[in-house]
Amino acid sequence: MREDGPKREITGTVVKVLVHHRDDRGMSLEPFASRCVRVGEVHELVTTNHEDTAPGARIDRVAFLGFAEIDRAGVIDRGDEVWLGNELVGTVLGFDGCHFPNHYNILIHTARPVSGEEIGLKPEREVRFRGRW
């Protein structure tokens, strides 16, 4: 059964850059393949090279990009492309809710975990979540 169709691009703005890595973070994937985000919410962007998308999958190897404020609401889905300016960073692996309702950790699959500092991320940089349709 098909559930998903076209959707609008979600946009945001980096509000804080993070610089650290962890190999023992212990995040846990939420059982949801998508999450709605509202204008003004702030969520954390985390890169990982883990690939398991099973609910509860443990995510240990991570690097932290930073926090982004949502400027244009919508639905972020597993598999969405994540862009910082004109640079494709990776695709949404899933969500960790250990800090919710304060914020979600949006887990982004990359070839290797990279921090915001390592890619030269700066506050006010545009973030986009783009569906594959």
N, C-alpha and C positions, 0 to 999 in steps of 0.2 A: 504494500500500500504506500503510495506517495503521500508525504506530508508537507514537504517544503517546496515553496515556489520562490520567485524573485523577491528581493527585499532591498531596502535602501541602505546606503553606506552609513555606518556609525562614525562620528568624528569626535575627537577630543583634543585636549591640550596637556602636554606634560607640565606638571606642577612641581615635581621634585625628582631629582636624579639620584639613583642608588648605585653603589659601587662594589658590593660584596658578592661572594660566591659561597655556596654551602654544598657539602657532599653527604650531609646527614639531616636534611631539612624535615623529612617525615610528613610532607603534605599528603593529602588524601583526595583523590578525584571525587567530586560530587557525582551523583548518579544521573545528572542532567546533561543533555547534549547542548542545551542553549540556556541563556539567561537574558532577561530583559534588563536594560540599563536606562536610567532616567537622566535628564539634563541636570547637571550640578553634582551628580554622584562622583566620588573619587574612588578609583580602583587601582590595585597594584599590578604591574606588568612584570611577569617572571618568565625567564627563558629556561628551557630544559631540553635535553636530548632523549628523555624517556619517550617511549612510543605507546605504552599500554594505555588504553582508554577504558578499561573495565572499571565499573563503579568501585570505589574504595582503593584503587591502585595506589601504591605508595610511590611518592615522587621525592627522591632524595637529592639528585644532582641538579642544582639550580643556580642561576645567577639572576640578580635583580636589576631590571632596567630602571624602574621608577614608578611614580604614581601619576595617573592621568585623570583629569576632570572630563566628564562626558559633556560635550557641547551639543550633540544631536542624538536624541534618544532612539532606541530601537532594540533589535534582538541580535545578540552575538551568539553565533553557532560554532560548535566544534568544526574545524576545517576552514573557518574564515581566514583570509589573509590579513596579516597585521603589517601596516605600513607606518614608518616614521618619516614624515616628509615624503620624498620620492624613493625611499629605500624600503624594499620588502625585507622584513625582519624574519618572518616565519608564519606558521599557521596556528590557530587556536587549538590546543590539545584538550583543554577542558578548564574546569574551575575548582578551586579549593576554597572552602568556606570557613576556615578556622578563625577568621577575624570578622565574619559576617555577624551582625548587620552593619558593622562599621565599613567594611569593604570586602570585595572578593579579590582573591589572587587569580588573575587571568593567566593561565599557563600557556606559554607559547612554545611550540616545538621548533627547535633550531638544530642545525648540525652539531653544534656544541653550545653549551651555556655561555652567554655573553652578558656582561653588566652594562649599565648605561654609560659608565665612565669609559669602558673599552670601545664603545662605538661613537664616542664623542657626543652623546645626547646632552641637550641643553633644555632648561625650562622654556616654555612657550612653543616648543616644537609640536607640530600637528601630528596626531595619531589617527589612523583610519583603520576600521575593521570592514573588510570588503568580502561579501559573499562570492561564491564561485558561479553564480548564475548569470 
